[in-house]
């Protein structure tokens, strides 16, 4: 069962008896991993409580709130992001990836692949990506975009499937206008939307993420691996280096659960993989860091 409804301005999707709110309440700043920033996530938890959500990992026929968050990280480790993020001043970011296939799990698991601007060191964020989840015994894939502080929006007219090749861009136009483009080059379908964004544009990111569900960090779906390619920032090769990589950890001081490779030889691609092993760089070439 798949259906759509709006409740108090929120865009909701029902699947297999679950009501998933795509309302985004990103809160929290980058901080040392010695202090987990779950307390500052009170707004997200309050939203979940208000809508009657349960904690992550539970299955229920009631509302289940999915919430994304800015990076909770210190230097090169994070509890919710893995990939690459760079600082500076940005007016555009691009990237491509293939929608990963998630493995079945005993409980609900979640993952997202996306590109964005901001969120690395501030609470603003503009982003677009795809979701790959396993919930209630079924896989679920969709495309979405988001501009804080507005709610996340599922792109209902752009259905995606595992193995689809996606190409995305976020570009600043005139004044506060930014254009989000997501193309499924496998199906030939394209989504374009322009709206206002007032963030500082102080970072660019290419990320595999696990969201908050029911006020807690969800269990990361086993997505296998995702390779991000054709990366640009401000219209040029970002020349990524290994010092800009972000690995995901399960909890403070715990084992790695999602790890990016070194960048490709040209610095415009990388692979991120589920688990604690570092995957090879795209093309099999590992450039020097720095």
VENPE-V277560 format. One record per pair of residues at least 24 apart in sequence whose C-alpha atoms are under 10 Angstrom apart, sorted by the first residue. I is the first residue (numbers start at 1). J is the second residue. If there is no record, write none. Layout:
i:I j:J
i:I j:J
This chain:
i:4 j:156
i:9 j:150
i:9 j:151
i:10 j:150
i:10 j:151
i:10 j:152
i:10 j:153
i:11 j:151
i:11 j:152
i:11 j:153
i:11 j:154
i:12 j:63
i:12 j:65
i:12 j:152
i:12 j:153
i:12 j:154
i:13 j:154
i:13 j:156
i:14 j:61
i:14 j:63
i:14 j:64
i:15 j:135
i:15 j:136
i:15 j:138
i:15 j:140
i:16 j:61
i:16 j:135
i:16 j:136
i:16 j:137
i:16 j:138
i:17 j:59
i:17 j:60
i:17 j:61
i:17 j:62
i:17 j:63
i:17 j:136
i:18 j:59
i:18 j:60
i:18 j:61
i:18 j:62
i:18 j:63
i:18 j:64
i:18 j:65
i:18 j:135
i:18 j:136
i:19 j:53
i:19 j:60
i:19 j:61
i:19 j:62
i:19 j:63
i:19 j:64
i:19 j:65
i:19 j:66
i:20 j:53
i:20 j:62
i:20 j:63
i:20 j:64
i:20 j:65
i:20 j:66
i:20 j:67
i:20 j:213
i:21 j:48
i:21 j:51
i:21 j:53
i:21 j:63
i:21 j:64
i:21 j:65
i:21 j:66
i:21 j:67
i:21 j:151
i:21 j:152
i:21 j:153
i:21 j:213
i:22 j:64
i:22 j:65
i:22 j:66
i:22 j:67
i:22 j:68
i:22 j:144
i:22 j:146
i:22 j:151
i:22 j:152
i:22 j:153
i:22 j:154
i:23 j:47
i:23 j:48
i:23 j:65
i:23 j:66
i:23 j:67
i:23 j:68
i:23 j:146
i:23 j:149
i:23 j:150
i:23 j:151
i:23 j:152
i:23 j:153
i:24 j:65
i:24 j:66
i:24 j:67
i:24 j:68
i:24 j:69
i:24 j:146
i:24 j:147
i:24 j:148
i:24 j:149
i:24 j:150
i:24 j:151
i:24 j:152
i:24 j:153
i:24 j:212
i:25 j:66
i:25 j:67
i:25 j:68
i:25 j:69
i:25 j:70
i:25 j:123
i:25 j:148
i:25 j:149
i:25 j:150
i:25 j:151
i:25 j:152
i:25 j:212
i:26 j:67
i:26 j:68
i:26 j:69
i:26 j:70
i:26 j:71
i:26 j:119
i:26 j:123
i:26 j:124
i:26 j:125
i:26 j:148
i:26 j:149
i:26 j:151
i:26 j:212
i:27 j:67
i:27 j:68
i:27 j:69
i:27 j:70
i:27 j:71
i:27 j:72
i:27 j:119
i:27 j:122
i:27 j:123
i:27 j:124
i:27 j:149
i:28 j:69
i:28 j:70
i:28 j:71
i:28 j:72
i:28 j:119
i:28 j:121
i:28 j:122
i:28 j:123
i:29 j:69
i:29 j:70
i:29 j:71
i:29 j:72
i:29 j:73
i:29 j:119
i:29 j:120
i:29 j:121
i:29 j:122
i:29 j:123
i:30 j:70
i:30 j:71
i:30 j:72
i:30 j:73
i:30 j:74
i:30 j:75
i:30 j:78
i:30 j:119
i:30 j:120
i:30 j:121
i:30 j:122
i:30 j:123
i:31 j:71
i:31 j:72
i:31 j:73
i:31 j:74
i:31 j:75
i:31 j:78
i:31 j:121
i:32 j:72
i:32 j:73
i:32 j:74
i:32 j:75
i:32 j:77
i:32 j:78
i:32 j:252
i:33 j:72
i:33 j:73
i:33 j:74
i:33 j:75
i:33 j:77
i:33 j:78
i:33 j:79
i:33 j:249
i:33 j:251
i:33 j:252
i:33 j:253
i:34 j:73
i:34 j:74
i:34 j:252
i:34 j:253
i:35 j:72
i:35 j:73
i:35 j:74
i:35 j:252
i:36 j:72
i:36 j:73
i:36 j:78
i:36 j:79
i:36 j:251
i:36 j:252
i:37 j:72
i:37 j:73
i:37 j:79
i:38 j:72
i:38 j:215
i:38 j:216
i:38 j:217
i:41 j:69
i:41 j:212
i:41 j:215
i:41 j:216
i:42 j:215
i:43 j:215
i:44 j:68
i:44 j:69
i:44 j:212
i:44 j:213
i:44 j:214
i:44 j:215
i:44 j:216
i:45 j:212
i:45 j:213
i:45 j:214
i:45 j:215
i:45 j:216
i:46 j:214
i:46 j:215
i:47 j:214
i:47 j:215
i:48 j:212
i:48 j:213
i:48 j:214
i:48 j:215
i:48 j:216
i:49 j:214
i:49 j:215
i:51 j:214
i:52 j:214
i:53 j:213
i:53 j:214
i:53 j:215
i:54 j:213
i:54 j:214
i:54 j:215
i:54 j:216
i:55 j:212
i:55 j:213
i:55 j:214
i:55 j:215
i:55 j:216
i:55 j:217
i:55 j:218
i:56 j:107
i:56 j:108
i:56 j:109
i:56 j:110
i:56 j:211
i:56 j:212
i:56 j:213
i:56 j:214
i:56 j:215
i:56 j:216
i:56 j:217
i:56 j:218
i:56 j:219
i:57 j:106
i:57 j:107
i:57 j:108
i:57 j:109
i:57 j:135
i:57 j:213
i:57 j:214
i:57 j:216
i:57 j:217
i:57 j:218
i:57 j:219
i:58 j:107
i:58 j:108
i:58 j:135
i:58 j:136
i:58 j:213
i:58 j:214
i:59 j:107
i:59 j:108
i:59 j:135
i:59 j:136
i:60 j:136
i:63 j:214
i:64 j:213
i:64 j:214
i:64 j:215
i:65 j:212
i:65 j:213
i:65 j:214
i:65 j:215
i:65 j:216
i:66 j:110
i:66 j:152
i:66 j:211
i:66 j:212
i:66 j:213
i:66 j:214
i:66 j:215
i:66 j:216
i:66 j:217
i:66 j:218
i:67 j:151
i:67 j:152
i:67 j:210
i:67 j:211
i:67 j:212
i:67 j:213
i:67 j:214
i:67 j:215
i:67 j:216
i:67 j:217
i:67 j:218
i:68 j:112
i:68 j:146
i:68 j:152
i:68 j:209
i:68 j:210
i:68 j:211
i:68 j:212
i:68 j:213
i:68 j:217
i:69 j:119
i:69 j:123
i:69 j:124
i:69 j:125
i:69 j:209
i:69 j:210
i:69 j:211
i:69 j:212
i:69 j:217
i:70 j:118
i:70 j:119
i:70 j:120
i:70 j:121
i:70 j:122
i:70 j:123
i:70 j:124
i:70 j:125
i:70 j:211
i:71 j:118
i:71 j:119
i:71 j:120
i:71 j:121
i:71 j:122
i:71 j:123
i:71 j:207
i:71 j:209
i:71 j:246
i:72 j:119
i:72 j:120
i:72 j:121
i:72 j:248
i:73 j:120
i:73 j:121
i:73 j:246
i:73 j:247
i:73 j:248
i:73 j:249
i:74 j:246
i:75 j:243
i:75 j:244
i:75 j:245
i:75 j:246
i:75 j:247
i:76 j:242
i:76 j:243
i:76 j:244
i:76 j:245
i:76 j:246
i:76 j:247
i:76 j:248
i:77 j:245
i:77 j:246
i:77 j:247
i:77 j:248
i:77 j:249
i:77 j:252
i:77 j:253
i:77 j:256
i:77 j:259
i:78 j:209
i:78 j:246
i:78 j:247
i:78 j:248
i:78 j:249
i:78 j:250
i:78 j:251
i:78 j:252
i:78 j:256
i:78 j:258
i:79 j:209
i:79 j:210
i:79 j:217
i:79 j:246
i:79 j:247
i:79 j:248
i:79 j:249
i:79 j:250
i:79 j:251
i:79 j:252
i:79 j:254
i:79 j:256
i:79 j:257
i:79 j:258
i:80 j:111
i:80 j:207
i:80 j:208
i:80 j:209
i:80 j:210
i:80 j:211
i:80 j:212
i:80 j:217
i:80 j:218
i:80 j:220
i:80 j:246
i:80 j:247
i:80 j:248
i:80 j:249
i:80 j:250
i:80 j:251
i:80 j:257
i:80 j:258
i:81 j:111
i:81 j:112
i:81 j:113
i:81 j:120
i:81 j:205
i:81 j:206
i:81 j:207
i:81 j:208
i:81 j:209
i:81 j:210
i:81 j:211
i:81 j:246
i:81 j:247
i:81 j:248
i:81 j:249
i:81 j:258
i:81 j:259
i:82 j:113
i:82 j:205
i:82 j:206
i:82 j:207
i:82 j:208
i:82 j:209
i:82 j:210
i:82 j:245
i:82 j:246
i:82 j:247
i:82 j:248
i:82 j:249
i:82 j:257
i:82 j:258
i:82 j:259
i:82 j:260
i:82 j:272
i:82 j:273
i:82 j:274
i:83 j:113
i:83 j:114
i:83 j:205
i:83 j:206
i:83 j:207
i:83 j:208
i:83 j:209
i:83 j:226
i:83 j:227
i:83 j:228
i:83 j:244
i:83 j:245
i:83 j:246
i:83 j:247
i:83 j:248
i:83 j:258
i:83 j:259
i:83 j:260
i:83 j:261
i:83 j:262
i:83 j:270
i:83 j:271
i:83 j:272
i:83 j:273
i:84 j:115
i:84 j:120
i:84 j:204
i:84 j:205
i:84 j:206
i:84 j:207
i:84 j:208
i:84 j:228
i:84 j:240
i:84 j:241
i:84 j:242
i:84 j:243
i:84 j:244
i:84 j:245
i:84 j:246
i:84 j:247
i:84 j:260
i:84 j:261
i:84 j:262
i:84 j:263
i:84 j:269
i:84 j:270
i:84 j:272
i:85 j:115
i:85 j:116
i:85 j:117
i:85 j:118
i:85 j:119
i:85 j:120
i:85 j:121
i:85 j:203
i:85 j:204
i:85 j:205
i:85 j:206
i:85 j:207
i:85 j:240
i:85 j:243
i:85 j:244
i:85 j:245
i:85 j:246
i:86 j:117
i:86 j:118
i:86 j:120
i:86 j:202
i:86 j:203
i:86 j:204
i:86 j:205
i:86 j:206
i:86 j:233
i:86 j:238
i:86 j:240
i:86 j:241
i:86 j:243
i:86 j:244
i:86 j:245
i:87 j:117
i:87 j:118
i:87 j:120
i:87 j:121
i:87 j:201
i:87 j:202
i:87 j:203
i:87 j:204
i:87 j:205
i:87 j:244
i:88 j:118
i:88 j:200
i:88 j:201
i:88 j:202
i:88 j:203
i:88 j:204
i:88 j:233
i:89 j:117
i:89 j:118
i:89 j:200
i:89 j:201
i:89 j:202
i:89 j:203
i:89 j:204
i:89 j:233
i:89 j:234
i:90 j:117
i:90 j:118
i:90 j:171
i:90 j:172
i:90 j:200
i:90 j:201
i:90 j:202
i:90 j:203
i:90 j:204
i:90 j:233
i:90 j:234
i:90 j:235
i:91 j:117
i:91 j:170
i:91 j:171
i:91 j:172
i:91 j:173
i:91 j:178
i:91 j:201
i:91 j:202
i:91 j:203
i:91 j:204
i:91 j:233
i:91 j:234
i:91 j:235
i:92 j:116
i:92 j:117
i:92 j:169
i:92 j:170
i:92 j:171
i:92 j:172
i:92 j:173
i:92 j:178
i:92 j:179
i:92 j:180
i:92 j:201
i:92 j:204
i:92 j:232
i:92 j:233
i:92 j:234
i:92 j:235
i:92 j:236
i:93 j:117
i:93 j:127
i:93 j:168
i:93 j:169
i:93 j:170
i:93 j:171
i:93 j:172
i:93 j:180
i:93 j:203
i:93 j:204
i:93 j:205
i:93 j:206
i:93 j:231
i:93 j:232
i:93 j:233
i:93 j:234
i:93 j:235
i:93 j:236
i:93 j:238
i:94 j:167
i:94 j:168
i:94 j:169
i:94 j:170
i:94 j:171
i:94 j:181
i:94 j:182
i:94 j:204
i:94 j:205
i:94 j:206
i:94 j:228
i:94 j:229
i:94 j:230
i:94 j:231
i:94 j:232
i:94 j:233
i:94 j:234
i:94 j:235
i:94 j:236
i:94 j:237
i:95 j:166
i:95 j:167
i:95 j:168
i:95 j:169
i:95 j:170
i:95 j:182
i:95 j:205
i:95 j:206
i:95 j:228
i:95 j:229
i:95 j:230
i:95 j:231
i:95 j:232
i:95 j:233
i:95 j:268
i:95 j:269
i:96 j:129
i:96 j:165
i:96 j:166
i:96 j:167
i:96 j:168
i:96 j:169
i:96 j:182
i:96 j:183
i:96 j:184
i:96 j:185
i:96 j:206
i:96 j:227
i:96 j:228
i:96 j:229
i:96 j:230
i:96 j:231
i:96 j:269
i:97 j:129
i:97 j:130
i:97 j:163
i:97 j:164
i:97 j:165
i:97 j:166
i:97 j:167
i:97 j:168
i:97 j:184
i:97 j:206
i:97 j:226
i:97 j:227
i:97 j:228
i:97 j:229
i:97 j:230
i:97 j:231
i:97 j:269
i:97 j:271
i:98 j:130
i:98 j:161
i:98 j:162
i:98 j:163
i:98 j:164
i:98 j:165
i:98 j:166
i:98 j:167
i:98 j:184
i:98 j:185
i:98 j:186
i:98 j:225
i:98 j:226
i:98 j:227
i:98 j:228
i:98 j:229
i:99 j:129
i:99 j:130
i:99 j:131
i:99 j:132
i:99 j:141
i:99 j:142
i:99 j:143
i:99 j:160
i:99 j:161
i:99 j:162
i:99 j:163
i:99 j:164
i:99 j:165
i:99 j:166
i:99 j:184
i:99 j:223
i:99 j:225
i:99 j:226
i:99 j:227
i:100 j:130
i:100 j:131
i:100 j:132
i:100 j:133
i:100 j:141
i:100 j:161
i:100 j:162
i:100 j:163
i:100 j:164
i:100 j:165
i:100 j:222
i:100 j:223
i:100 j:224
i:100 j:225
i:100 j:226
i:100 j:227
i:101 j:132
i:101 j:133
i:101 j:134
i:101 j:139
i:101 j:140
i:101 j:141
i:101 j:161
i:101 j:162
i:101 j:163
i:101 j:164
i:101 j:221
i:101 j:222
i:101 j:223
i:101 j:224
i:101 j:225
i:101 j:226
i:102 j:132
i:102 j:133
i:102 j:134
i:102 j:139
i:102 j:140
i:102 j:141
i:102 j:162
i:102 j:221
i:102 j:222
i:102 j:223
i:102 j:224
i:102 j:225
i:103 j:132
i:103 j:133
i:103 j:134
i:103 j:138
i:103 j:139
i:103 j:221
i:103 j:222
i:103 j:223
i:103 j:224
i:104 j:133
i:104 j:134
i:104 j:135
i:104 j:137
i:104 j:138
i:104 j:139
i:104 j:221
i:104 j:222
i:104 j:223
i:105 j:133
i:105 j:134
i:105 j:135
i:105 j:136
i:105 j:137
i:105 j:138
i:105 j:139
i:105 j:219
i:105 j:221
i:105 j:222
i:106 j:134
i:106 j:135
i:106 j:136
i:106 j:137
i:107 j:134
i:107 j:135
i:107 j:136
i:107 j:137
i:107 j:219
i:107 j:221
i:108 j:133
i:108 j:134
i:108 j:135
i:108 j:136
i:108 j:137
i:108 j:138
i:108 j:139
i:108 j:213
i:108 j:218
i:108 j:219
i:108 j:220
i:108 j:221
i:109 j:133
i:109 j:134
i:109 j:135
i:109 j:136
i:109 j:139
i:109 j:210
i:109 j:211
i:109 j:213
i:109 j:218
i:109 j:219
i:109 j:220
i:109 j:221
i:109 j:222
i:109 j:223
i:110 j:134
i:110 j:135
i:110 j:139
i:110 j:140
i:110 j:209
i:110 j:210
i:110 j:211
i:110 j:212
i:110 j:213
i:110 j:217
i:110 j:218
i:110 j:219
i:110 j:220
i:110 j:221
i:110 j:222
i:110 j:223
i:111 j:141
i:111 j:208
i:111 j:209
i:111 j:210
i:111 j:211
i:111 j:218
i:111 j:219
i:111 j:220
i:111 j:221
i:111 j:222
i:111 j:223
i:112 j:141
i:112 j:142
i:112 j:143
i:112 j:144
i:112 j:207
i:112 j:208
i:112 j:209
i:112 j:210
i:112 j:211
i:112 j:220
i:112 j:221
i:112 j:223
i:113 j:143
i:113 j:206
i:113 j:207
i:113 j:208
i:113 j:209
i:113 j:210
i:113 j:223
i:113 j:226
i:113 j:227
i:113 j:228
i:114 j:143
i:114 j:144
i:114 j:145
i:114 j:166
i:114 j:168
i:114 j:205
i:114 j:206
i:114 j:207
i:114 j:208
i:114 j:209
i:114 j:228
i:115 j:145
i:115 j:167
i:115 j:168
i:115 j:169
i:115 j:170
i:115 j:204
i:115 j:205
i:115 j:206
i:115 j:207
i:115 j:208
i:115 j:228
i:115 j:231
i:116 j:145
i:116 j:146
i:116 j:147
i:116 j:168
i:116 j:169
i:116 j:170
i:116 j:180
i:116 j:201
i:116 j:203
i:116 j:204
i:116 j:205
i:116 j:206
i:116 j:207
i:117 j:147
i:117 j:170
i:117 j:171
i:117 j:199
i:117 j:200
i:117 j:201
i:117 j:202
i:117 j:203
i:117 j:204
i:117 j:205
i:117 j:206
i:117 j:233
i:118 j:199
i:118 j:200
i:118 j:201
i:118 j:202
i:118 j:203
i:118 j:204
i:118 j:205
i:119 j:148
i:119 j:199
i:119 j:200
i:119 j:201
i:119 j:202
i:119 j:203
i:119 j:204
i:119 j:205
i:120 j:202
i:120 j:203
i:120 j:204
i:120 j:205
i:121 j:202
i:121 j:203
i:122 j:199
i:122 j:200
i:122 j:201
i:122 j:202
i:122 j:203
i:123 j:148
i:123 j:149
i:123 j:199
i:123 j:200
i:124 j:148
i:124 j:149
i:124 j:197
i:124 j:198
i:124 j:199
i:124 j:200
i:124 j:201
i:124 j:202
i:125 j:149
i:125 j:197
i:125 j:198
i:125 j:199
i:125 j:200
i:125 j:201
i:125 j:202
i:125 j:203
i:125 j:204
i:126 j:170
i:126 j:178
i:126 j:180
i:126 j:197
i:126 j:198
i:126 j:199
i:126 j:201
i:126 j:204
i:127 j:152
i:127 j:168
i:127 j:169
i:127 j:170
i:127 j:180
i:127 j:204
i:127 j:205
i:127 j:206
i:128 j:152
i:128 j:153
i:128 j:154
i:128 j:155
i:128 j:168
i:128 j:169
i:128 j:170
i:128 j:180
i:128 j:181
i:128 j:182
i:129 j:154
i:129 j:155
i:129 j:166
i:129 j:167
i:129 j:168
i:129 j:169
i:129 j:181
i:129 j:182
i:129 j:206
i:129 j:207
i:129 j:208
i:130 j:154
i:130 j:155
i:130 j:159
i:130 j:160
i:130 j:161
i:130 j:166
i:130 j:182
i:130 j:208
i:131 j:160
i:131 j:161
i:131 j:162
i:131 j:208
i:131 j:209
i:131 j:210
i:132 j:160
i:132 j:161
i:132 j:162
i:132 j:221
i:132 j:222
i:132 j:223
i:133 j:210
i:133 j:220
i:133 j:221
i:133 j:222
i:133 j:223
i:134 j:220
i:134 j:221
i:134 j:222
i:134 j:223
i:135 j:221
i:143 j:182
i:143 j:183
i:143 j:184
i:143 j:191
i:144 j:182
i:144 j:191
i:145 j:180
i:145 j:181
i:145 j:182
i:145 j:191
i:145 j:193
i:146 j:180
i:147 j:178
i:147 j:180
i:147 j:195
i:147 j:196
i:147 j:197
i:147 j:198
i:147 j:199
i:148 j:197
i:148 j:198
i:148 j:199
i:149 j:197
i:155 j:182
i:155 j:191
i:157 j:189
i:157 j:190
i:157 j:191
i:158 j:182
i:158 j:183
i:158 j:184
i:158 j:187
i:158 j:188
i:158 j:189
i:158 j:190
i:158 j:191
i:159 j:184
i:159 j:187
i:159 j:189
i:160 j:184
i:160 j:186
i:160 j:187
i:160 j:189
i:161 j:186
i:161 j:187
i:166 j:190
i:166 j:228
i:167 j:228
i:167 j:229
i:167 j:230
i:167 j:231
i:168 j:192
i:168 j:230
i:168 j:231
i:169 j:231
i:169 j:232
i:169 j:233
i:170 j:194
i:170 j:233
i:170 j:234
i:171 j:233
i:171 j:234
i:171 j:235
i:172 j:196
i:172 j:197
i:172 j:201
i:172 j:234
i:203 j:233
i:204 j:232
i:204 j:233
i:204 j:234
i:204 j:238
i:205 j:231
i:205 j:233
i:206 j:231
i:206 j:245
i:206 j:269
i:206 j:270
i:207 j:245
i:207 j:246
i:207 j:260
i:207 j:272
i:208 j:246
i:208 j:247
i:208 j:248
i:208 j:258
i:208 j:259
i:208 j:260
i:208 j:272
i:208 j:273
i:208 j:274
i:209 j:248
i:209 j:258
i:210 j:248
i:210 j:258
i:217 j:250
i:217 j:251
i:219 j:250
i:220 j:248
i:220 j:250
i:220 j:257
i:220 j:258
i:220 j:274
i:220 j:275
i:221 j:274
i:222 j:257
i:222 j:258
i:222 j:273
i:222 j:274
i:222 j:275
i:223 j:258
i:223 j:272
i:223 j:273
i:223 j:274
i:223 j:275
i:224 j:258
i:224 j:272
i:224 j:273
i:224 j:274
i:224 j:275
i:225 j:258
i:225 j:259
i:225 j:260
i:225 j:271
i:225 j:272
i:225 j:273
i:225 j:274
i:225 j:275
i:225 j:279
i:226 j:260
i:226 j:270
i:226 j:271
i:226 j:272
i:226 j:273
i:226 j:274
i:227 j:260
i:227 j:261
i:227 j:269
i:227 j:270
i:227 j:271
i:227 j:272
i:227 j:273
i:227 j:281
i:227 j:282
i:228 j:263
i:228 j:268
i:228 j:269
i:228 j:270
i:228 j:271
i:228 j:272
i:228 j:282
i:229 j:263
i:229 j:264
i:229 j:267
i:229 j:268
i:229 j:269
i:229 j:270
i:229 j:271
i:229 j:282
i:230 j:267
i:230 j:268
i:230 j:269
i:230 j:270
i:231 j:267
i:231 j:268
i:231 j:269
i:231 j:270
i:232 j:267
i:232 j:268
i:232 j:269
i:233 j:268
i:236 j:268
i:237 j:266
i:237 j:267
i:237 j:268
i:237 j:269
i:238 j:266
i:238 j:267
i:238 j:268
i:238 j:269
i:239 j:263
i:239 j:264
i:239 j:265
i:239 j:266
i:239 j:267
i:239 j:268
i:239 j:269
i:239 j:290
i:240 j:264
i:240 j:265
i:240 j:266
i:240 j:267
i:240 j:268
i:240 j:269
i:240 j:270
i:240 j:287
i:240 j:289
i:240 j:290
i:241 j:265
i:241 j:266
i:241 j:267
i:241 j:268
i:241 j:287
i:241 j:288
i:241 j:289
i:241 j:290
i:242 j:267
i:242 j:270
i:242 j:286
i:242 j:287
i:242 j:288
i:242 j:289
i:242 j:290
i:243 j:288
i:243 j:289
i:243 j:290
i:244 j:289
i:244 j:290
i:245 j:270
i:245 j:272
i:246 j:272
i:247 j:272
i:247 j:273
i:247 j:276
i:247 j:278
i:248 j:274
i:248 j:275
i:248 j:276
i:249 j:275
i:249 j:276
i:261 j:286
i:262 j:286
i:262 j:287
i:262 j:288
i:262 j:289
i:263 j:287
i:263 j:288
i:263 j:289
